[in-house]
Structure formats: C-alpha cells, structure tokens
Amino acid sequence: MLLNNRWFGPILKEWEANRTVTRRIKVRATLITLVSFSFSIFLLQGRWSLQVILLVIAVILLIYLWRLKEPKTKQLVL
C-alpha cells in the first residue's frame, strides 16, 4: 500500500532498489524531526531528565539519517 502511495511510494522504491535517500528527503526528515522533538521537549518543561533523553534520541536519529547514502548524481559534461 505504501509503495503505491503518491508521497511515500517513490521514496520507498528508491530505498528498496538502491538503499539511498536523496538530500531533499533528508532535509525534510530533519525539519520534521526538529519540529516534533522540539514540541515534545517543550511539553515536558520541568522534567529535565526526560528532555535530555529526547534530545539525545533526536541527535542519534539525525546522525543516522545524515549518514545514509545519497544517490549518485549524473555529471554534466560541458
């Protein structure tokens, strides 16, 4: 079902075929991660230990995301 989805299908097909993620998708995922984790951390005001745990998880997630391979771009010959 997700492979036929208009938004997720091409991304998942690229991952299945080549195990790569485009830079554009990495940027989108980073923005979504930052917004959602920031909101969660904000909701946990006064619980610094939980805030730190969420921050650590977010950092680990973003490191993993940015270490994924990107597809090779076609070189233009001039």
Secondary structure by P-SEA (a helix, b strand, c coil): ccccccccaaaaaaaaacccccaaaaaaaaaaaaaaaaaaaaaaccaaaaaaaaaaaaaaaaaaaaaccccccccccc
